[in-house]
Amino acid sequence: MLIKKTVVNVSQAGPISITTNSGSVLQFDVVRMLNWIEIIFNTISDKWHAIGRRALKNLIVHNKGYPYLMERSVEICYTSDRPKVLESYFEVVTQVLIEHTDYPLAFWRILGAVLCTLGNQKREIRMKSARLLRTLEERQQKSSRLQDFDISISDKTTAVYKLAQFETSKRLAKQHSDLAFIIFSEFSLHFRSLQPDAQRNLVAAILPWVQAIELQVEPSGGPTARSYMLLANLFEITIRCSSILPNEVQALWQALATGPHGGNVQLVLDFIINLCLDRKEQNFVEYAKQIVVFLSSTLPVLR
């Protein structure tokens, strides 16, 4: 009964904080409200999910000054391992962003999540993802001709729609190459909390962005902060996942080497050599050897 009363209250449209005549600010507990909605979405009832979606949408739409509401919903689109939960959160995110053209959410913040849902098993989610990508890109006044992949994305064959996911990501990476580092940062943030199957899907979505990245160096010769971020995260992923996802880890390193930026290879080698020398960890040396093998299998410059 407590949950039912909570839902009725939360589903009412309006701001979650007000300022009284005396200047005092009265505000609901945002985290608790989102937790209540999460409890609703963890049920199997379609009726409760409908109520939960209405509640979440009202919260987001009527409280644009609280970006955490939308950002948390986008995060769950990355991390949820329950299909029904993911579907409800993504439905709300899609509705808000399509219906409210002025909603203050940066393109890069949603882009990675939608590329992931583009590889979802459920056709309806994939089609919503494709529509949302086209809509958001149009608002950027750019076009990657994503409609070319609509038929493949709607196909029920996994190999077909997965290829369409990759090609869509490839076109977007080319059109929005300036976002590559930040898209990789989002990828790294969520990757470690996912199950292996979801990690594979995320790698498939991110590979074209890694390939588009040009690693850069400081005047002193070391990697810039952004380049160091990418290499450090990729090295950590290698340590954590190379035994579970060997093909995916290899593909990530090779994407750095097979892109148009030939200088990436030398910077990667310098990074792993210096890291091994600084840390003096035998395990690091073993992982560094793996990385050299990954790179040498594709780059004639190392032969």
N, C-alpha and C positions, 0 to 999 in steps of 0.2 A: 504493500500500500504506500510505503514511503516513496518508492521509485515512481509510482503513478502520480502522486502529488507533485513530485519534483518535475516530471515531464510536462505536466500541464502548465506549471509556472514558467519553466524555461522556454517553452514553445511560444510564449507571448512575444510579440515584436516590440522592441524598444531598446534604449541604451542600458548598459549595465552599471552606469554610474551617473549620478546627478550632483549638482552643486547647489546647496541650499542658499537661501537669502543671506544667511550669516557667513557664507563663504566656506562652509564645511563640505567636504566631498564624501558622499555615501556611495559605496560600491559593493557589488556582489563579488564573491570569491571566484575569480575566473577559472582557476585550476580545478576547483571542486565542480564547477558547472560542466567543464569539459570531461571530467571523470564520470559524472552522471551520464552524459551522452555516450561515453565509451562503454559504460555498463549496458546501456540500452542496445548498442550495436553488437554487443557480444551475445545477445539473445538470438534465437532462431526465428522469432516471430516477425513475419512481414509487417504486421500492424505496428509493432513497436519500432521497427526500422523506419517506417514512414513517419512516425511521430518524431523519432530522433533526427531524421534528415530535416524535417521542418524546424525543429529546435535549433540545430546547428546552423542552418541557413539564416534564420532570423538573427542569431547571435552575430554572425559574420557581417551580414548586410547592414545591420543597424549599429555596428560598432567598428567603423572603419579606422578609428583611432587606436584600435588594439590589434596590431598586425599579428600578434601571437596566435589569435584565433584561426586565421587562415594558414599561417605557417605551420601550426601543429597539424592541421588537416592534411596539408601537402606532405608533411613528414610521414604520416601514416600511410600515404599512398606509396611511399618507398618501402616501408618496413613491415606492414601487416602481412601475416602469413595465413590469415583467414579470409577466404574469398568474399564472403558476404559482408564482412566488415569493410574491406577494401572497396567493394562496390558502392556502399552507402557513402563513405567519405568522398570517393571520387565523383559520385553523382552530385554531391553538394558543391564541391570545388568547381566542377564543370559548369553547373547552373549559374553560380555566382559570377564567374569570370566571363561567361558569354552574355548574360543578361545585364551586367553592370559594367559598361565599357570604361568607366572612370575608376574602377576598383584599384586601389594603390598597391599592386603587387608587381614586383620587378619580373620581367620576362625570364631572366635566368633562374629565378627561384622556382618557377613551375616547370621549366623546360625539361630538366632531367627526369622529374617524376613522370611527366607525360610520355617521354621516350620509353620509360620502363613499362608503363601500362599499355603501351602500343604492342608489347609482346605478351600480353595477358592471354590466358587460355580462352576467356570468354569473348565471343565476337562483339557483343554489345559494348563492352569496355573498350575494345580496340577501336571501334568506329567512333565512339565519343572522343577518344584520344586524338584520332586523326582530325576530327572536326575542330577540336579545341586548338590543336597546333596551327591549323590553317587560319583560324580566327585571330589568334594572338599574333601570328606573323604578319597578317594584314595590318594590324594596328601598329606594327613596327615599320610599316610602309616598305616591306620587302616581300619577295615571293620566291619560294624554292620549288614551286610547282608540285606541291605535295599531293595534289589530287591525282597525279599519275599513279599513285600506289593504292588508291582506294579499293580497287577490285582485289588486289593481292592481300591487303590487310583484312578484308572481309572473308577471305578464303578459310575453310575449315582445316586445311592441311597445315600442320605445324611448320614444316620446312618453308612453305610459301609465305606465310605471314611473318615468320622470323626474318626471312630475307628482306621482306618489305620494311620491317622495323629497322634493319641495318641500313638499307638504302635511304630511308627517310632521315635517319641520323646523319648519314654521310652528306646529304644535301644541306641539311641545316648547319652542320659543322663548317661546310664551305661558305655558306652565306653569312654565318655569324661567328667567324673564326676568332673575333675579338673576345668572345665569351668562353673560349676553350679552357683557360686556367680555372675560371670560377666554376664551370661545369664539372671539371675534374675534382675540385675541392668539395663540391656537393656529393659527388660519387664516393670520395674517400670517407666523408663524414658518415654515410649510411651503410657503406659496404660491410663493415665489421659486424654489424648487428643483424645481418641477414643469414638465412639458411643457404646451403650450397646451391640449390636450384635457383633461388632468387639472385644469388651472386652471379651465376652464369648469365642470367637474363640481363643483369645490370652491366656486366662486361660487354655483352653484345651491343648494348645501347651506347656505351661510352667509347668504344674503339675508334670510331672516326674522329672523335674529338681529340683523343691522344695523338692520333696521326697528324692532326692539324697543328699541334703545338710546336713552337720553336723555343727550345731552351736557350736562355740568355745568360751571359756572364757579366760580372761586375768588372770595373777597370782593374781590380786587384787580381782577377783571374778566376775567382770562385763564382758559383752560381748565384744569380739574383735570388731574392727572397721567394718569389713565385716559383722559380725553377727548383729551388731547394725544397719547397713544400711538396712539389710533385714527386721529386725523386725520393724524398724521405718516406712519403706515404706509399709509393710504389714498392720501395724496399721492405717496408713493414708488411704490405700485402704478400710479398714474396715469402717472408718468414712465416706468416700465419697460414698461408693457403697453398703454397707450392706443392705440398703433398696431397692435398684434397682436390685442387683445381689446377693441375700442372699445365694443361693446354691453355687455359684462360690466362694464367700468369705469364706464360710464354708469349701469348698474343699481345698482351699489354706492352711488354718490353719491345717486342718486334714492331709494334705500331709506332713507337717513338723513332725507331731506326728506319722504317720504310716510308716515312713521310717525305715531304719536299725539302726538309731542313737537314742537310747532311752533317752539319756541325753538332747535332744532338749526340751522335755516337761518342765523339771524343769527350764531351761533357759528362756523359753517363759513366764512361770509363774512369775519368778523373774523380768523379764523385765516389764511386765504390772503392777505388784504391785508397783515397784519403780517409774514407770511413773506416776501412779495415785497419789502416795504420793508426788512426786516432783511438779506436775502441780496443784494438788488440784482442779481438774475440775470434777464436777458431771457427765458430759457427758462422760468423759474418763472412769469413774467407770462403767457406763452402757455398754460401748463397751467392757470393760474388762470382764464383766460378760458374754457377748455373747461369747467371745473367750474361756472362761473356759467351757461353755456349749459345744462348738464345740469340744474341746479336750476331755472332759469327756465322750462323746458319743462313742469314739473309743478306749480309752486307759484304760485298766484295772488298770494301776498303779495309776490312780486318784480315783478309787472307794474305 
